[in-house]
């Protein structure tokens, strides 16, 4: 199955909100962001006509 990366609403594909911050963070395919532990956030919007895959990688000091 092939996926398209055609822009929707300009070049935005997803919008993230962080508690207390404005404006939202807009992301495109291939973008990444480091989110500190316990930082409140949510995905406000994703492109409705395309599948969206989020990958969370948790890292930190080893015990």
N, CA, C and O atoms as a DFTB+ gen file, in Angstrom:
252 C
 N C O
     1  1       0.852      -1.187       0.000
     2  2       0.000       0.000       0.000
     3  2       0.889       1.238       0.000
     4  3       1.769       1.369       0.851
     5  1       0.672       2.120      -0.922
     6  2       1.462       3.353      -1.013
     7  2       0.747       4.478      -0.283
     8  3      -0.482       4.558      -0.301
     9  1       1.520       5.347       0.360
    10  2       0.958       6.482       1.077
    11  2       1.337       7.763       0.366
    12  3       2.464       7.919      -0.102
    13  1       0.399       8.665       0.292
    14  2       0.630       9.966      -0.325
    15  2       1.081      10.952       0.745
    16  3       0.677      10.848       1.903
    17  1       1.913      11.901       0.356
    18  2       2.294      12.974       1.278
    19  2       1.828      14.316       0.725
    20  3       2.486      15.338       0.918
    21  1       0.685      14.307       0.035
    22  2       0.159      15.553      -0.509
    23  2      -0.227      16.491       0.630
    24  3      -0.792      16.045       1.628
    25  1       0.065      17.764       0.499
    26  2      -0.264      18.709       1.564
    27  2      -1.767      18.934       1.697
    28  3      -2.484      19.018       0.700
    29  1      -2.223      19.029       2.912
    30  2      -3.594      19.394       3.233
    31  2      -3.495      20.663       4.085
    32  3      -2.677      20.719       5.004
    33  1      -4.289      21.652       3.805
    34  2      -4.212      22.936       4.514
    35  2      -2.799      23.502       4.445
    36  3      -2.167      23.733       5.476
    37  1      -2.312      23.721       3.246
    38  2      -0.944      24.202       3.089
    39  2      -0.008      23.023       3.199
    40  3      -0.156      22.042       2.470
    41  1       0.970      23.104       4.116
    42  2       1.905      21.987       4.270
    43  2       1.796      21.371       5.653
    44  3       2.742      20.730       6.112
    45  1       0.671      21.547       6.329
    46  2       0.478      20.988       7.666
    47  2      -0.110      19.589       7.589
    48  3      -0.986      19.326       6.765
    49  1       0.360      18.704       8.431
    50  2      -0.161      17.346       8.491
    51  2      -0.641      16.982       9.885
    52  3      -1.484      16.098      10.032
    53  1      -0.126      17.642      10.907
    54  2      -0.550      17.384      12.283
    55  2      -0.282      18.630      13.118
    56  3       0.589      19.439      12.802
    57  1      -1.048      18.759      14.181
    58  2      -0.881      19.905      15.068
    59  2      -0.873      19.387      16.508
    60  3      -1.786      18.672      16.920
    61  1       0.161      19.752      17.268
    62  2       0.297      19.349      18.667
    63  2       0.102      20.560      19.573
    64  3       0.551      21.664      19.264
    65  1      -0.571      20.336      20.685
    66  2      -0.743      21.389      21.692
    67  2      -0.012      20.988      22.964
    68  3      -0.078      19.841      23.406
    69  1       0.681      21.953      23.539
    70  2       1.356      21.748      24.815
    71  2       0.703      22.657      25.841
    72  3       0.421      23.820      25.553
    73  1       0.463      22.137      27.031
    74  2      -0.212      22.917      28.064
    75  2       0.530      24.228      28.327
    76  3       1.734      24.232      28.584
    77  1      -0.200      25.330      28.259
    78  2       0.369      26.639      28.572
    79  2       1.082      27.318      27.424
    80  3       1.499      28.468      27.565
    81  1       1.242      26.642      26.276
    82  2       1.948      27.228      25.139
    83  2       0.981      27.599      24.020
    84  3      -0.048      26.953      23.820
    85  1       1.333      28.634      23.315
    86  2       0.618      28.997      22.084
    87  2       1.658      29.583      21.156
    88  3       2.572      30.238      21.658
    89  1       1.604      29.416      19.915
    90  2       0.644      28.648      19.134
    91  2       0.984      27.163      19.130
    92  3       2.017      26.756      19.662
    93  1       0.109      26.350      18.527
    94  2       0.380      24.914      18.433
    95  2       1.619      24.638      17.579
    96  3       2.036      25.477      16.781
    97  1       2.197      23.457      17.759
    98  2       3.333      23.012      16.951
    99  2       2.768      22.278      15.742
   100  3       2.004      21.326      15.897
   101  1       3.133      22.711      14.546
   102  2       2.665      22.060      13.337
   103  2       3.772      21.157      12.802
   104  3       4.937      21.549      12.729
   105  1       3.381      19.941      12.431
   106  2       4.356      18.937      12.015
   107  2       4.007      18.389      10.643
   108  3       2.844      18.346      10.242
   109  1       5.058      17.968       9.927
   110  2       4.936      17.359       8.601
   111  2       5.597      15.991       8.637
   112  3       6.325      15.689       9.582
   113  1       5.361      15.155       7.630
   114  2       6.009      13.843       7.618
   115  2       7.522      13.972       7.777
   116  3       8.161      14.794       7.122
   117  1       8.081      13.143       8.659
   118  2       9.519      13.163       8.906
   119  2       9.938      14.059      10.053
   120  3      11.063      13.942      10.538
   121  1       9.058      14.961      10.508
   122  2       9.389      15.829      11.643
   123  2       9.437      15.012      12.925
   124  3       8.807      13.960      13.033
   125  1      10.186      15.508      13.881
   126  2      10.212      14.873      15.201
   127  2      10.328      15.967      16.247
   128  3      10.727      17.093      15.949
   129  1       9.975      15.621      17.473
   130  2      10.039      16.585      18.569
   131  2      10.355      15.829      19.848
   132  3       9.815      14.749      20.090
   133  1      11.229      16.396      20.663
   134  2      11.528      15.825      21.977
   135  2      10.576      16.427      23.004
   136  3      10.490      17.648      23.139
   137  1       9.871      15.580      23.718
   138  2       8.917      16.038      24.729
   139  2       9.414      15.557      26.081
   140  3       9.511      14.350      26.306
   141  1       9.732      16.481      26.990
   142  2      10.207      16.069      28.312
   143  2       9.169      15.204      29.043
   144  3       7.964      15.343      28.829
   145  1       9.655      14.323      29.894
   146  2       8.773      13.458      30.683
   147  2       7.759      14.304      31.452
   148  3       8.091      15.360      31.990
   149  1       6.537      13.826      31.491
   150  2       5.427      14.438      32.215
   151  2       4.981      15.791      31.658
   152  3       4.228      16.504      32.322
   153  1       5.426      16.156      30.460
   154  2       4.961      17.398      29.825
   155  2       3.595      17.134      29.214
   156  3       3.465      16.285      28.333
   157  1       2.583      17.847      29.667
   158  2       1.218      17.627      29.175
   159  2       1.091      18.126      27.737
   160  3       1.465      19.254      27.415
   161  1       0.553      17.256      26.886
   162  2       0.399      17.582      25.470
   163  2      -0.693      16.711      24.878
   164  3      -1.113      15.714      25.466
   165  1      -1.144      17.120      23.685
   166  2      -2.113      16.300      22.960
   167  2      -2.030      16.624      21.477
   168  3      -1.564      17.692      21.081
   169  1      -2.488      15.687      20.674
   170  2      -2.586      15.887      19.234
   171  2      -3.928      16.573      18.994
   172  3      -4.983      16.007      19.281
   173  1      -3.882      17.789      18.468
   174  2      -5.101      18.541      18.228
   175  2      -5.747      18.182      16.889
   176  3      -6.971      18.177      16.760
   177  1      -4.900      17.881      15.889
   178  2      -5.427      17.653      14.547
   179  2      -4.448      16.814      13.748
   180  3      -3.236      16.954      13.906
   181  1      -4.962      15.948      12.895
   182  2      -4.155      15.248      11.897
   183  2      -4.896      15.296      10.571
   184  3      -6.110      15.500      10.544
   185  1      -4.188      15.112       9.492
   186  2      -4.783      15.110       8.168
   187  2      -5.883      14.053       8.123
   188  3      -5.609      12.877       8.366
   189  1      -7.110      14.439       7.821
   190  2      -8.222      13.478       7.882
   191  2      -8.229      12.448       6.753
   192  3      -8.820      11.380       6.910
   193  1      -7.595      12.737       5.629
   194  2      -7.675      11.846       4.477
   195  2      -6.482      10.915       4.330
   196  3      -6.386      10.198       3.334
   197  1      -5.576      10.909       5.291
   198  2      -4.379      10.079       5.230
   199  2      -4.215       9.332       6.547
   200  3      -4.584       9.858       7.597
   201  1      -3.667       8.116       6.517
   202  2      -3.375       7.428       7.777
   203  2      -2.284       8.174       8.543
   204  3      -1.383       8.759       7.942
   205  1      -2.371       8.149       9.850
   206  2      -1.374       8.802      10.698
   207  2      -0.756       7.759      11.614
   208  3      -1.467       6.983      12.253
   209  1       0.575       7.746      11.676
   210  2       1.295       6.828      12.554
   211  2       2.181       7.659      13.463
   212  3       2.970       8.475      12.986
   213  1       2.058       7.457      14.775
   214  2       2.902       8.151      15.757
   215  2       3.804       7.105      16.406
   216  3       3.361       6.010      16.754
   217  1       5.057       7.458      16.559
   218  2       6.017       6.567      17.199
   219  2       6.584       7.292      18.406
   220  3       7.170       8.366      18.271
   221  1       6.414       6.713      19.578
   222  2       6.966       7.298      20.802
   223  2       8.183       6.475      21.223
   224  3       8.100       5.254      21.350
   225  1       9.295       7.141      21.434
   226  2      10.513       6.490      21.894
   227  2      10.843       7.077      23.253
   228  3      11.126       8.270      23.370
   229  1      10.806       6.242      24.278
   230  2      11.120       6.677      25.641
   231  2      12.579       6.341      25.907
   232  3      12.998       5.197      25.733
   233  1      13.345       7.326      26.323
   234  2      14.764       7.104      26.576
   235  2      15.184       7.874      27.821
   236  3      14.472       8.765      28.285
   237  1      16.301       7.533      28.332
   238  2      16.811       8.194      29.529
   239  2      17.946       7.381      30.106
   240  3      18.426       6.437      29.479
   241  1      18.373       7.746      31.296
   242  2      19.483       7.017      31.917
   243  2      19.107       5.557      32.197
   244  3      17.966       5.251      32.543
   245  1      20.075       4.679      32.040
   246  2      19.831       3.274      32.361
   247  2      20.002       3.080      33.854
   248  3      20.730       3.816      34.520
   249  1      19.315       2.073      34.360
   250  2      19.378       1.818      35.812
   251  2      20.286       0.675      36.113
   252  3      20.463       0.317      37.278
